[in-house]
Amino acid sequence: MRYILISECMELLMKNNFEVSKPVNRACFDILAKRDDIRLVLKILKNIDSFSKEQSSELKMLSKAIRAVPLIIGARTRNAPMEDGVVYDRYNIKAVTFETFKDFLEGSPPIVYANRGGFFVKIDGETLKRVREEKKISVGELAEAVGVSRKTIYKYENYSANPSVDIAIKIEEYLDAPLVRGIDLFEPIDEDIEVNKEIDGLKKEIINFLNQLGFKSFPLERAPFDAVADDKKEILLTNIDKEENIEVKKKVYFVREIAKLLEAYTLLVLEKKEREYKNVPVLSKKELEDMNNAMELINYIKSIINH
């Protein structure tokens, strides 16, 4: 079922004018997609509760580095099928059904989100206050009419709380005004991502040196590349290995296709480089250590791919 869902998501994205990567096996993401300034990192799951905290951390790190929005497309939670038109949350990453995603791309955003205690909606607090005051309805009157406290109404107006679906319907009916806001699935995550992954050996040395050059580098375990580096201008997808072999070569060419979609650069760093590579930026560890800054490294990569 998961592979069918991946295929359907790819078809849906292409139908809506996204460029779409080939699916990625055994990674923190399944699909990358891009349309204009929108970049998406999608994870497709049958059961969204199978998504671990470690996977979410990598997905969020990757998304931040490539300036993308992470999104989970799923079919069920541990206890029940997911409902269409509802946004779920897994470690601060939005999760929706295929149908909800399809409706959003076609211009109908979801309005309900699931949280502990039930289903809730986001309402326009400023409009709520303005309409209430225009109709000369006091906070106390509205609170009594819909069955909540005065303090709760103030929270709705100040965006510090959101009502349940039932309460939102009562407020809209009492004020005779639309207040519910759609949920933007493409809204970037506002979260500071801490890199606390334990790495050692060659990967640690290379990532530390990329940081010294001026990049902000994130190590990845569940991706076709070992690190993603960002210097606020350019994105660098980096593979790190001791020596070249068939698997490394396959991975590098696959990552090159992902980089084209993201308008990013790729780099393969080997402990020992035994030959030059045509149109593939490859450096030995020593050659990388001879670089002085991020710009020099990017210019070297450009000279190889434009040769």
C-alpha positions as CSV (number, residue, x, y, z in Angstrom):
1,M,0.0,0.0,0.0
2,R,2.8,2.4,0.9
3,Y,4.4,2.1,-2.6
4,I,1.0,2.7,-4.3
5,L,0.6,5.8,-2.1
6,I,4.1,7.1,-3.1
7,S,3.3,6.6,-6.7
8,E,-0.1,8.5,-6.3
9,C,1.7,11.3,-4.5
10,M,4.2,11.7,-7.3
11,E,1.5,11.7,-9.9
12,L,-0.5,14.3,-7.9
13,L,2.5,16.6,-7.5
14,M,3.4,16.4,-11.2
15,K,-0.2,17.1,-12.1
16,N,0.1,20.3,-10.0
17,N,3.3,21.4,-11.8
18,F,5.9,20.2,-9.3
19,E,9.2,18.8,-10.3
20,V,9.5,15.5,-8.4
21,S,12.5,13.4,-7.5
22,K,12.7,9.7,-7.9
23,P,11.6,7.9,-4.7
24,V,14.3,7.3,-2.1
25,N,14.6,3.9,-0.4
26,R,15.2,3.5,3.4
27,A,15.6,7.3,4.1
28,C,14.0,9.9,6.4
29,F,12.1,11.1,3.3
30,D,10.6,9.4,0.2
31,I,10.1,12.3,-2.2
32,L,11.5,15.7,-2.8
33,A,9.3,18.2,-4.8
34,K,9.8,21.7,-6.0
35,R,7.5,24.3,-7.7
36,D,8.8,27.9,-7.9
37,D,9.9,28.8,-4.4
38,I,8.1,26.0,-2.7
39,R,10.2,23.0,-1.7
40,L,8.7,19.9,-0.1
41,V,10.2,16.9,1.7
42,L,7.6,14.2,1.9
43,K,7.5,11.1,4.0
44,I,4.8,8.6,3.0
45,L,3.6,6.2,5.7
46,K,0.8,3.7,6.1
47,N,0.8,4.3,9.9
48,I,2.0,7.7,10.9
49,D,2.7,6.5,14.5
50,S,5.5,4.3,13.0
51,F,7.4,7.6,12.5
52,S,10.1,7.9,15.2
53,K,11.5,11.0,16.9
54,E,14.9,10.3,15.4
55,Q,13.4,10.2,11.9
56,S,11.5,13.4,12.6
57,S,14.7,15.1,13.7
58,E,16.5,14.2,10.5
59,L,13.6,15.2,8.4
60,K,13.4,18.6,10.1
61,M,17.2,19.1,9.8
62,L,17.2,18.3,6.1
63,S,14.2,20.5,5.5
64,K,15.7,23.4,7.2
65,A,19.0,23.1,5.4
66,I,17.4,22.9,1.9
67,R,14.8,25.6,2.8
68,A,11.9,23.1,2.4
69,V,8.7,22.2,4.3
70,P,8.5,18.6,5.7
71,L,5.1,16.9,5.3
72,I,3.9,13.4,6.2
73,I,1.2,11.7,4.0
74,G,-0.4,8.8,5.8
75,A,-3.4,6.5,6.0
76,R,-3.9,5.7,9.7
77,T,-2.7,6.2,13.2
78,R,-1.9,3.4,15.6
79,N,-5.6,3.3,16.7
80,A,-7.7,4.3,13.8
81,P,-7.8,5.4,10.1
82,M,-6.9,9.1,9.6
83,E,-9.8,11.3,8.7
84,D,-9.8,13.4,5.5
85,G,-9.8,17.1,6.1
86,V,-7.9,16.8,9.4
87,V,-4.3,17.8,10.1
88,Y,-2.4,15.6,12.5
89,D,0.9,16.3,14.1
90,R,3.9,14.1,14.6
91,Y,6.9,15.8,16.4
92,N,5.8,19.2,15.0
93,I,5.5,17.9,11.4
94,K,2.1,18.1,9.8
95,A,0.5,14.8,8.7
96,V,-2.5,14.4,6.4
97,T,-4.2,11.9,4.2
98,F,-3.7,11.8,0.5
99,E,-7.2,13.2,-0.1
100,T,-6.5,16.1,2.3
101,F,-3.2,16.9,0.4
102,K,-5.0,16.6,-2.9
103,D,-7.8,19.1,-1.8
104,F,-5.1,21.5,-0.5
105,L,-3.3,21.5,-3.8
106,E,-6.6,22.1,-5.6
107,G,-7.3,25.2,-3.4
108,S,-9.3,23.8,-0.5
109,P,-7.1,23.9,2.7
110,P,-8.1,21.8,5.7
111,I,-9.5,23.7,8.7
112,V,-9.5,21.0,11.4
113,Y,-6.4,19.7,13.3
114,A,-6.2,16.8,15.7
115,N,-4.8,17.3,19.2
116,R,-5.1,15.7,22.6
117,G,-8.7,16.0,23.6
118,G,-10.2,16.0,20.1
119,F,-10.5,18.1,17.0
120,F,-9.8,21.8,16.9
121,V,-9.8,24.8,14.5
122,K,-7.8,28.0,14.2
123,I,-9.9,31.1,14.2
124,D,-9.2,34.7,13.3
125,G,-8.9,36.3,16.8
126,E,-8.8,39.9,15.4
127,T,-12.0,39.3,13.4
128,L,-13.7,37.7,16.4
129,K,-13.0,40.7,18.6
130,R,-14.0,43.2,15.9
131,V,-17.3,41.5,15.1
132,R,-18.1,41.0,18.7
133,E,-17.5,44.7,19.5
134,E,-19.4,45.8,16.4
135,K,-22.4,43.8,17.5
136,K,-22.0,45.2,21.0
137,I,-21.7,41.7,22.4
138,S,-19.7,41.5,25.7
139,V,-17.1,38.8,26.4
140,G,-19.4,37.5,29.1
141,E,-22.4,37.2,26.9
142,L,-20.5,35.4,24.2
143,A,-18.9,33.1,26.7
144,E,-22.2,32.2,28.2
145,A,-23.8,31.6,24.8
146,V,-21.2,29.1,23.6
147,G,-20.4,27.5,27.0
148,V,-16.9,28.6,27.8
149,S,-15.3,31.0,30.3
150,R,-14.7,34.7,29.7
151,K,-10.9,34.0,30.0
152,T,-11.2,31.4,27.1
153,I,-12.8,34.0,24.8
154,Y,-10.0,36.4,25.6
155,K,-7.5,33.6,24.7
156,Y,-9.3,33.0,21.3
157,E,-9.1,36.7,20.6
158,N,-5.4,36.9,21.5
159,Y,-4.4,33.7,19.5
160,S,-3.3,31.9,22.7
161,A,-5.9,29.2,22.4
162,N,-8.0,27.5,19.7
163,P,-11.6,26.3,20.1
164,S,-12.9,22.8,19.5
165,V,-14.9,22.3,16.3
166,D,-18.2,22.4,18.2
167,I,-17.3,25.6,20.0
168,A,-16.1,27.3,16.8
169,I,-19.4,26.5,15.1
170,K,-21.3,28.0,18.1
171,I,-19.3,31.2,18.0
172,E,-19.7,31.6,14.2
173,E,-23.5,31.0,14.5
174,Y,-23.9,33.4,17.4
175,L,-21.9,36.2,15.7
176,D,-23.1,35.3,12.2
177,A,-19.6,35.7,10.8
178,P,-17.0,33.3,9.3
179,L,-14.0,33.1,11.6
180,V,-12.3,29.7,10.9
181,R,-8.9,29.9,9.1
182,G,-7.6,27.4,6.7
183,I,-4.4,25.5,7.7
184,D,-1.4,26.1,5.4
185,L,0.4,22.8,4.8
186,F,3.3,24.7,3.2
187,E,3.9,26.9,6.3
188,P,7.6,26.4,7.3
189,I,8.3,24.9,10.7
190,D,9.3,27.6,13.2
191,E,11.6,25.5,15.4
192,D,15.3,25.6,16.3
193,I,16.8,22.3,15.3
194,E,19.6,21.1,17.5
195,V,22.2,18.8,16.1
196,N,23.0,16.3,18.8
197,K,23.8,13.3,16.6
198,E,26.8,11.3,17.6
199,I,29.2,10.8,14.7
200,D,32.8,9.9,14.6
201,G,35.7,9.1,12.3
202,L,36.0,10.5,8.8
203,K,32.4,11.9,8.7
204,K,32.9,13.9,11.8
205,E,36.2,15.3,10.5
206,I,34.7,16.3,7.2
207,I,31.5,17.8,8.7
208,N,33.6,19.8,11.2
209,F,35.8,21.1,8.4
210,L,32.8,22.2,6.3
211,N,31.6,24.1,9.3
212,Q,35.0,25.8,9.6
213,L,34.8,26.8,5.9
214,G,31.6,28.7,6.8
215,F,28.8,26.2,6.1
216,K,26.2,25.1,8.6
217,S,26.4,21.3,8.2
218,F,24.0,18.6,9.3
219,P,24.9,14.9,9.5
220,L,22.4,12.5,8.1
221,E,22.0,8.8,8.6
222,R,18.8,8.1,6.7
223,A,19.5,9.8,3.4
224,P,21.4,9.1,0.2
225,F,23.9,11.7,1.2
226,D,25.9,11.8,4.5
227,A,25.6,15.6,5.2
228,V,23.8,18.6,3.9
229,A,25.6,22.0,4.2
230,D,24.2,25.5,3.8
231,D,26.1,28.8,3.7
232,K,22.9,30.8,3.4
233,K,23.6,31.2,-0.4
234,E,24.3,27.7,-1.6
235,I,23.2,24.2,-0.6
236,L,25.8,21.4,-0.7
237,L,24.8,17.7,-0.6
238,T,27.9,15.8,0.5
239,N,28.8,12.1,0.4
240,I,31.7,10.9,2.5
241,D,33.5,7.6,2.2
242,K,36.9,6.1,2.6
243,E,37.3,5.0,-1.1
244,E,35.3,4.8,-4.3
245,N,33.3,1.6,-5.0
246,I,30.2,0.8,-7.1
247,E,27.7,1.6,-4.4
248,V,29.4,5.0,-3.7
249,K,29.3,5.8,-7.4
250,K,25.6,4.9,-7.8
251,K,24.8,7.0,-4.8
252,V,26.7,10.0,-6.1
253,Y,24.9,9.9,-9.5
254,F,21.5,9.6,-7.7
255,V,22.3,12.5,-5.4
256,R,23.3,14.6,-8.4
257,E,19.8,14.3,-9.8
258,I,18.3,15.4,-6.4
259,A,20.7,18.4,-6.5
260,K,19.5,19.4,-9.9
261,L,16.0,19.6,-8.6
262,L,17.0,21.6,-5.6
263,E,19.4,23.8,-7.6
264,A,22.1,22.6,-5.2
265,Y,25.6,21.3,-5.5
266,T,27.1,17.9,-4.7
267,L,30.4,16.9,-3.4
268,L,32.1,13.5,-2.8
269,V,34.8,13.5,-0.2
270,L,37.1,10.4,-0.1
271,E,39.8,9.7,2.4
272,K,42.0,8.9,-0.6
273,K,41.3,9.9,-4.1
274,E,42.9,7.7,-6.7
275,R,41.8,9.4,-9.9
276,E,40.1,12.5,-11.4
277,Y,36.3,12.3,-12.2
278,K,34.6,13.8,-15.2
279,N,31.8,16.2,-14.3
280,V,31.7,14.9,-10.7
281,P,33.2,17.1,-7.9
282,V,35.4,14.8,-5.9
283,L,38.0,15.8,-3.3
284,S,40.3,13.9,-1.1
285,K,40.2,14.8,2.6
286,K,43.6,16.6,2.2
287,E,42.3,18.6,-0.9
288,L,39.3,19.7,1.1
289,E,41.5,20.8,4.0
290,D,43.4,23.0,1.6
291,M,40.3,25.0,0.9
292,N,40.1,28.4,2.6
293,N,36.4,29.2,2.7
294,A,33.0,28.1,1.4
295,M,33.2,30.3,-1.7
296,E,36.4,28.7,-2.8
297,L,34.9,25.2,-2.4
298,I,31.7,26.2,-4.4
299,N,33.9,27.8,-7.1
300,Y,35.9,24.6,-7.4
301,I,32.6,22.6,-7.7
302,K,31.3,25.0,-10.4
303,S,34.6,24.6,-12.4
304,I,34.2,20.8,-12.4
305,I,30.5,20.7,-13.4
306,N,30.9,23.4,-16.1
307,H,34.1,21.9,-17.5
